[in-house]
Amino acid sequence: MTKKIKHSRGHLKGKKQVSGLQKVSSQQSILQQAQSLHKAGRFDQAETLYRQILLAEPNHPEALHFLGLLAHQLGRKEFALELLRKALNSRPDYVEAYYNLGMMLLVQGNTAEAAAIYRRLLTMRPNDAQVHNNLGIALKNQGALDAAEASFRKAITLKPDYAEALNNLGVALNDQGKPDLAVASFSKAITLKPDYIEAYYNLGNALKDQGKMGEAVASYRRALSLKPDYAEALNNLGTALKVQGLLNEAIESFRQAIALRPDYAYAYNNLGIAYLAQEKSDEAYANFQKAITLIPDYAEAHSNLGLALQAKGKLDEAIESFRDALSLKPDFFEAHSDLLFCLNYLDNQSVSRYLDEARLYGRKATAKVSVPYANWKCSLKSQRLSVGVISGDFCNHPVGYFLENLLANMDPEQIDLVAYPTHSKEDDLTARIRSRFVAWKPLVGMHDDTAARMIHNDGVHILLDLSGHTEHNRLPIFAWKPAPIQVSWLGYSATTGLTEIDYLLADPYVVPPQDDSHYTETVWRLPETYLCFSPPNTTVAVGPLPASKEGRITFGCFNNPTKMNDSVVALWSKVLHAAPGSCLLLKAGRFSNPTFCETTRKRFAAFDIEPDRLLLKGFVPNREEHLNAYNRVDIALDPFPYNGTTTSVEGLWMGVPFITRQGDRFISHVGESIAHNTGMSDWIAFDDDDYIAKAVAYAADLEKLARLRAGLRRQVLKSPVFDAKRFANHFKAALWGMWHRFEDGQ
């Protein structure tokens, strides 16, 4: 993303008349002629006259100054700097030369010397608003944001209608993670200068960082109405549209930006992200590759290339891309989270390898913290707990589905919940749960230290992370230790690697005692299940057993296809061979892509599975159609090592039992936990052979399978996995137990 800073004077400044001479000499007459030629664009003739003066008087400050300006215009940057330095040596109080030398240094990226020049100039002109503004630009480009803010504010104090300084102040504020203050500054600049293109663009950036995508889109469109060929605005407009889910419009915006600037690597990267959201991994891959070709050390593009490779099922190559991103940008936490998440899909991944990588992430996050909190503002002897919840998924998302009924059954007399959303997406589920929180405080666009300070000031007793290493996580905030007790729960099924997170909330099945060493967190087990599902708000009914009508068993899996590693394909192929005439229904958005479907058929064909035994279903527009698709499945097959969670529970609610295999870590114990807690423990296989045997045995008894299907929804609704009131009591007891343990240790 490019953020425009408007310099107070867009062109290098020179005076038409030379002041301070006692009389109009022949040298001054020549200088005036040279300046006239210079202004008229007759550069060769102007240069000849400037040099004529310098032959007669080598240290003539004005001739040095104006020849330096001319050299800068002609691209002779170093020569220009040399000439202006000579002019200042000749006349140390030459204000115009100081000003223009500072501008040249800024343009060339020498921000440290530019700042020194502007500070020297301020000793001569302490109340020059333009100099304060340009000093702010130099400081901002050095990363000294607090000092830059102070300089811009000084400029505005001296000149309240200084629109350019207000714009620059907004950029500094937004870069500090203060988008609300930035919006106010940009808005004031626009009030003063209604056609201020860069201010509209920057306002769009700040609104986008606030998560106000609709307003951001409007601001970008205003900038584009004033400047239709504004490639940066088209790029960022596309990003805002993508967040709104308007993927086709976003793609068109990125394409327009690229048409204007064919070497625009950032637009290629963003176009790839939009294609990835459309499950078009091949197109995404091509655009990420193009971005990397243009900027080989573009860490974000390398990380996104990893996501495209992961979507294509090329996990080893994906991991290599994530590592490439980290080699370019070692503290790139998003790429490190992507790497950790990808490791969970591997069937040859050892627990120790994952744990080492997670600990490395934790050490990096800790190293970024200057001084973590060691004292907190919450009351130690409180009768109520303030519990903060950080998540990017307070919406129609698996996390939202497991959260909604818990929130509805939490005891408001003992627990105050504070929501800290990390993503701007909101929908009908968001609207239903929002009132369950005493405060709703988005972290979108807020820097980690600022967010941690706010949470600390809120006096939160316990801070829950519902994301782990999934998208939109803000795990580095936890490294600041803004709450005395910090807990990982629900959104991720492995360790975070952060020692500052005290507990992992689990159950006896997902983390048996012998697995405690897999985690940097202390394991706190709920007595039955670590999750509780909210029944879908729909009237979709359980249909009759499909096999009774079709005359064959239909196995199914609606999980993310990335979970379908080579070992899973091999085992499911054996199941199909062992159950003659059976077929396998695979449903996921990625199966809307014909290329991916063909690749999937070839993977099974390698195990002699005919293409017509695979039923591939792609994107469906709503949850009702998604749930109704379970009415085509007799028995679900759970992948491994990364088990299903939402799909498994949804399937049970739709009358579809699932076969799962015993695992050796949280992510591969999830199926066991769900099965044990819904009265389906007989469907847990000990190993591959038992998995096949159970599939064949259950498929052979259609009458028994039909009876199970008819009563399965009633059965699971009575189970701990759906009993929200019971679960909420266990959850509340766990929170208070953690707090009492903390109190006892104080």
N, C-alpha and C positions, 0 to 999 in steps of 0.2 A: 504494500500500500504506500502510495506517495502522498505526503502531506505538504501542501504548498505553504511556504512562508513568503509573504509579500514584503519585499524590501521597501523601505520608506521612499527611496528614490530609485526607480527602476533602472536608470542609466547612470553611468559614472558622471560625476558633476564637474564642470569647469566653468569659470567665469568668462564672460565675453570681454570684460575690461580688466586690465591688470591694475590693481590699486597699489599705493605706497610709493610710486615713483615721484620724484620732485618735478620732473618735466617730461614732456613727450619727446623722447629721443628717437633716433632712427631705429634702434632696437625695438622699441615699443611699436613703432609703425609697422615693422616687419612682423612682429608678433600678432598684431591685429589682422594683418593680411592673412597670415597662416591660419588664424582661428576662423576667419571667414571661409577660407578654402576647406578647412577641416569640417566646418558645419555643413558646407555644400556637398560633402562627400568626395571632394577632389583630394584624396589622401596623399598621393605621390607628391603633388605640388606643395601641400601643407607640410609634409615631412621635410622636403627640401629646405623650406624656409625655417622650420624649427632647427634644423641642423646648421643652417647658415648662422643663426644666432649663437649656437653653442660653439661654433668654430671661433667666433670672436670672444665669447664669454662662456667657457666650459661649465661654470657653476651657476648659470642663469636659472634661477628656481622655476620661473614660469615656463620657460622653454622646456626644461626637463619634465615638468609636470604635464604639460600638454602633449609633448612627444610620447610620454608614458601612456597617456590616455589613448593616443592613436595606436600605439603598439599593442595595447590590450584589445582594441577593436579589431586589429588585424590578426589576432591570435598569437602574438609573440609575448606570451605570458611572463616568462622569466625576465625578459628584457624590460617589460613594462614595470615590473616590481623594482628592478635595479634603478631605473630612471626616477621613480617616485622616492625611493630611499635617498638618492643623491639630492633630489630637490629639498628633502627635509633636512639633510645635512647642511645644505646651503642656507636654508631658512627654517630653523627649528620651530618657529611659531606659525608655520604655513598651514592653516586650518584646512583649506580645501584639499591639500595634498594628503594630510592625515586621513580625511574622510574617504577619499578615493582609494588610497592604499588599503584601508580597512575593507572597502567593498571588493577590491581585487582579491585580497586574501580570502575573504568569505567565498567568493566564486570558485577559487582554486582549492577550497577545503582546508586551508591553513587557519583553523578557527582559533588556535591558541594565540598566534601572533596577531590575528585580527582583534581579538579581545584586548590584547595589550595596547594596540593602537588606539582603540576606542576609549580605553581608560585614560590614556595619555591625553586624548582630545578632550575628555571631560574635565581635566584640570584647567583647560582653557575655556571650555564652554559647559559649565556644570548644569546649566538649565536648558540645554539643547535636547528637545524631546526626540529628535531623529537619531541622535547619537546614542541615547539610552536604548532606543528601539533596536538599533543595529548591534549594540553590545549584547542585548538580549538574544538576538539571532545567533551570534557567535557562541554564547554560553549554552543556548539550547542545543546547538549542533555538537557541542562538546559533551552533552549529556548532563550538564549542570542545571537541572530543571528548576530547582528552587531559586538559584541566583538569576536565571533567565526570567522567571516570573517576577522577581523583584525589579529587574530592569524594565520590563514591559509596563509594570504598574507605575513606575516612576515616570515613564514617558507619557502615560495616560493622565497622571496627575498634572503634569506640565501642560498637556494638550488634551483636554477631555474629549474632543471630537476627533481624535486620532484613530480612524477606522483600522488602519493597517496594524497599529500596535495592539488594538483590541483583538484582531484576528490572530496575531502572533501569540498573544497571551492565551487565547483559547487553545491553540496548538500545544503550548507548554502545559496547560492544565490538563488537557486530555491525555498527554503522554505521562502525566503523573497519576493517571487513574482517577481523575476528577471530572468525569464527563458532564455532570450536572452543572458545574461551574463553567466548564468550557462552552456548553450550549448557551448559557447566559451571555458570555463574552462575544461569541460569534453572532448571536442575535442582535446585540447592541451595535456591532460593526455593520451589520446589514441595514439596521435602522438608519445609521448615518450615511450609508452608501448602498442604496437599494440594488445597484447593478454589480455588486462585488462578487464576482464569480468564485474566487478562491474561498471566500467566507461561506458561501452556500455549500461548496464541496466539503470544507472542513466541518461545517455544521452537520452535514450528513454523516460524516465519520463519527462525530461525538454522539449523535442520536443512535447510530448503529451500535456503538459501544455500550450505550444504555439499554440496548435491546428494543428500542422503539423503531422497528423496521419500517412501519408505514410512514412515519414522519421522515425517516432517513431517505426513503425512496423519493418522497416529495421534494426534499432538499436537493438531492442529486439531479432530479429532473429539472428543477429550477436552474441549476448551474448549466445543464445541457441546453436549456432553452436560450441561454445567453451565449453559450459556446458549444455548438453541436459536435465539434470535433475534439471534445475534451475526453481523451482516452481514459485517463485516471478515473474520471467520474463515471464513465460507462463500466469500468471494471468494478468499482465499489458499488454501483447500482446493482450489478449482477450479483454481488455477494449478498446484499440485502434481500433481493428477490429470492435468492436460493434459500435463505433462512426462513422466508415466508412460505416456502414450499412451492413457489412459482418457478419450477425448474426450467420449463421451456422458455419463459421470458428471460430468466437468468442466462441461459445458454446463448440466446440471441444477443444479449447485452455484451457478454464476453466476446462473442464473435465480432461485434461491431468494434470493440476496442482493439482487437487483433487486426481487423481490416485497416484501421487507422495507423496502428503501430505493429507491423509484422514481427518485430523483435521483442514484443512485450511479454516477457517470461512470466510475470505475475498473473497476467490474464490467462495464459495457457494453463498455469497451475490451477487457477480458480475454475476454468472450464472443465478441467479434469475432475475436480471435486464435484461439480454439478452432474457430470456424466456418471460418477460413482454413485451418487444418490439415486440415479435412474437405473442402477444395476447394469450399466453399460461399461463393464470393466475394460474391455478392449479399447474403446474410445478414450476412457480415462487414462489408461496406460500410455497411449500414444501422446496425449497432451502433456502428461508429466515428463515423458522422455524429451519432448520438445523444449519444455521449460529448462530441463537440466542441460540440454545441448546449448541453450542460450546463456545460462548461468551455471556452470559446472559445480559451483560450491553452494548451490541453492538448497539448503538443508531441508526446508519445508517440502520442496518438490520431491526430494529423495524419500522422505517419510511417507508422503502421499503415494509415491510409486509403490512403496511397500504395501499400502492398503489395497492398491489395485491388484498387486500380485497375490495378496492374501485372498481377495475376492475371486481370483482365477484359480485358487487352490494350490498355488505355487508357494508353499509356506517357507521352504528353505531360502528361496530367492527373496521373499518378503523380509525375512529376518536380516538378510544381508543388506537390503535397502535401509531398514531401520538403523542398522549399525553404521551404514554410510552417513546417514543424517547425524548420528551422535558423534561420529568422528569429526564432522564439520562444526558441530555445535554441541559440545559435551553436556551443557545444562539444558538441553532441549527436552523438557519434561514430557511434552505431548508425544514425541517420538519414542521416548523411553517407555511410556505407558503403552503405546502401540506395540512395542517389542514384547513387553511382558504379557499383554493380552494374547498376542499371537503364539507365544510359547505354550499356552494352555491347549491349543489345538493339536499339538504334536503327539503322536502315539508313542514316540521314543524319548519323550522328555522326562528326565529324572527330577524328582522333587528337589534334590540338592542344587541342581543347575538353576532351576527357577528361583529358589530361595537366595542363592548368591546374587543373581541379577536384581532381585527385588531389594536386597540389602544395599546394593550399589546405588539404586535409585534413592533409597532412604538417606544414604550418606550425602548424596548430592543435594537433596532438598534441605537437609540440616545445615549444610555448608553455606547455603544462600541466606540463612537467617543471621542477622547481626546479633541481636540479644533476644532469646526466646523469653516468653512470659514465665515467671516463677511465682508470682503472686496474682491473685484473681479478685475480682470485685463482687463475686457472688457470696451470698450469706452462707457461712459454714453451718449454722444451726437453723436451717430453713425447714419450714413445714411444707413447702412446695418446691419442686424442682423446675428449673428453667432448662429446657432441652432444645438445643439448636439442631436443625436438620439441614445438611448441605446436599443438594442434589440438582442435577440437570434434567431430571425426569419427573417433575410434578405434572404429568400429563398422561395421555393415552400411550402408555409404554409399560413393559412388564413391571418395572419398579412401581409405577403408579397403580397397577392392578393389585400388587401385593401390599400396597400402602393404604389404600382408600378405606377399607373396613377397619383396619387397626386404628386409624385416626378417628373414625366415627365412634369407637368404643373406648378410647383413652379416657381416663378419669380427669376431668378438668379441675377437680377440687385439689388434686395433688400435683399435677404436671401442667406446666405452660409450655406449649410448643412454639418455636420460632422458626420460620422457614427462611432459608438462604438459597434461593434459586440461582443456578449458575448458567441457565440458558433461558432465552426469551420466549421459547415456545409455550403457548397456553392454549387450552381447548376446554371442552365441556368437563372433563375430569378435573382440570385445574380449578374451574369455577366451583365444582362440588366440594373440593377439599380445602379451598382457601380459608373458609371461615373456621376451620379446625385449628388454625394457628392464631396466636395472639398478635403476631407481627409477621409481615411479609417483606423481607429486606433483600432484594436482588443483589447479587455480587457481580453481575454482568458488567464488564469493562473496568472493574475495580482491581487494582494491583493487590498482590498477595498480602503485603504488609499492611495496606490500608484496610483490606477486608478483615485481617486478623485483629487489627486495632478496634474495628467496629464491634466484632464479636466479643472481644475482651471487655469492651466498655458496656456491652449489653448485659454483662454479668451472668453469662450462661454457665450452668453447672456441668452439663454433659453435652458434648458436641458429637453428633452422629454423621458419619460419612456414608452416603448411599450409592456411591459411584465406583469406588476402588479405581482400577486402571481402565475404566470404560470412558466413552466419549463425554466431554464436558466436565470431567473431574477437576477438582481444585485441591488435590492432595497437598501441594506445597504449602497451603494455608495452615495445615495441621502441624507442619514443622515449627511454626511459631508458637505452638502450644497455647492458643487463645483461651482454652477452657481447661479446667483441672483434670477432667476425665474426657477422653476422646475414644470413640468406638467406630469400628468398621462393621457394616451390616447390610445385607440384602443385595446390593447391586453388583457384587463381585465375589467370586468363590475361590479366593486364594489370599495369601498375605499381601498387604500393601508394601511391606518393607520399611515402613516408618516406625521407628522405635517410639516416637512421640504419640502414636496411636496406642492406647493402653489395652484395649480389648477387641477381640473378634467375637461377635455374637453368633453362636452356632447351636447345634443340638447334638445329642449322643450319636447320631448316625453319620452326619456329614463330617464330624471331627471326633472320632473315638479317641480315648486317652492316649493311645500309642502314637497318634499323629500330632500331638501337641508341639513337637519340635519342628514342624513344618512352617511355623508362624513366628514373626517377630512380635506379634501381639500375644497377650495372654488370652487363652480361650475361655469364654464364658458361655456355658451351655444352658439354653432354655430346656425345660424338662421333656418336651415332646418334639416339637418342630421349630425350626428357625424362621419359618415363613408361614403366612396365612393369606390365602387368596380371596379376593373379592369376587363373588359370583357375577358373571357378565350381566350387564343391564340390557337384556335382550330376551325375546320370546322364542328364540331358536330351540326347537324341540329335538329330543333324541329320536332318530329314525330307526327303522327296523334293521336287523343285521344285514349288511350289504351282501354277504355270501349267500343268504337265503334266496336272494333274487338273482344275483349274478352267476351263481353256481361255481364260484371259485373264491378263495380267500384273497382279500386285499390287505396286504401289510402297508404301513404308511409311516412317514416321518415328515413333520412340518418344521423341522429345525433349520437354522442357518446352514446352508450346504457346506460351509467351511469346516463344520464339525465332521463331515463325511470324509475322513481321511482314508488312506489306502487300506488300512486294517479293517475299517468299518465296511467298506465296499466288498472286501473279500468275505467277511462274515455274513453280510446280508445276501451275497450271492449264494453262499452255502445254504442259507435258509430257503431261498427260492428254489434251489435244486432239491432240497429235502421235502418241500411241499409242492409236488407237481401241480402245474396249472395255476399256481398262485401268481400274483403280480404285486408290484411295489409302487405306491403312489407317493411321490415326492413333491412337496409344495413349498415354494419360497419365491420371493420377488425375482430372484436371479433366473428362474426358469422362464421368465418372459423373454429372455435373450436366446434366440435360436442357436447361436454358437455355443453357449454354455450347455444347452440341452444336448447338442451333438457330442460335446466333450464328455458329458455325463454318460451317455449311451455307450460311448467307446470304452469308458472305464469299466462298465459292467460287462461289455462284450469281451473284454480280456479274460473274464471268468465264465465265458460261454452263456451269458444271459442275453436272450434275444431282445431286440429293441421294443417289441410289442408287449413285453412283460413289465416295462417301465411306463408309468403314467406320470407325466411331468406337468405340474400346474403352476403358473406364474402369479403375477400380481392380481390381487382382488381389491376393489375400491373401499370396502368397509369391513368392520369386524363381524357383522352378521354373516356375510358371505364366507369369511374366513372360518367361522365356527361351523357353518353349515357344511363345509368341505369335510369335516370329520365324519359326516354321515355316509361318506364313501369308503371309510376305513373300518376294517374288522379288528385288527390288532396293530398297535403302534410299536415301532422298533426304536429303542433309545440308542443314540450314538455314544461313543466313548473315545477318548477319556473325558471329553467335554459333553456331559449329559444335558438333556433338555430340562427345562424348569417350567416356564410358562406353558409351553406346548404340551408337556406331560399332564399338568393339572387341568388345562383346558380340555384335553382329550378325555380325561376321566370324567369331567363334568358333562361331556358329550357322549358318555357311555363307552368310550374306547379305552380298554386296558392297554398297558404297555409293558414290554419285556425290557428289563435293564440288567446290566452286568455289574457284579461287585467291582469296586474300584480301590484305589490306594491313596486317594487324596480328596480334598473337599469337592473339587469340580467333578470328580467321578463317583462321589458318594451321594450326589443329590438325588439321583433316581431311587437309591435305596431309602433315603429319608422319606421321600414322597410315598413310596410303596408301603413302608412300615406304618406310616401315619394315616394311610387310607385303607388299611386292611387288605393290602395287595402284596404282602411279603412273599407269597408263593410265586410271584412273577419275577423275583430276583434270581438271576442265574449266577452260578458260582464261577463259571468260565465259559469259553467259546462253545465247547461241546454241549454244556447244559443250556446255553442260550438257544442253540439250534433245536435241542430236544424239546425244550419248553414251547418253542414256536410251533413245532410239528404237532405236539400233543394237544395244545390249546386249539390249533386250527382244525384238528380232526374231529372235535366234539362240538358241532355247530349248535346243538340244542343247549348245551351248557353255556356256550359263549353267548347265545341269544338271551338266556335268562340273566346272565351277568350284566349284559348291556342294558336290559330293561330296568334293572334296579341300581345301576352303578351311580347315577346322579344322586339318588336319595342316600346311598351309602356314604359317598364322599362329603355330602353337605353336612352330615352328622360327625365328620371326622375332625381332628385337630387342625387340619389344613384349611378348613372353612369356618371353624368355630371362632369367630373374631372376638367375642366377649371373653372366652377362655384364654385365647392367645394374648389379648390385651392385658389381662391380669398377670400372666407370666412375664410379659414384657415390662410392665410396671414394676414388678417385683425385682427383675434383673436390674433396672435402672436404680432403684433404691438400694439394692444390694451393693452395687458398685459405689454409690455415694457413701453409704455407711462404711464401707471398707476404706474409702479415702479419708473420711472423718476420723476413723480410728487411727489412721497413720499420721494424722497431723499433730 
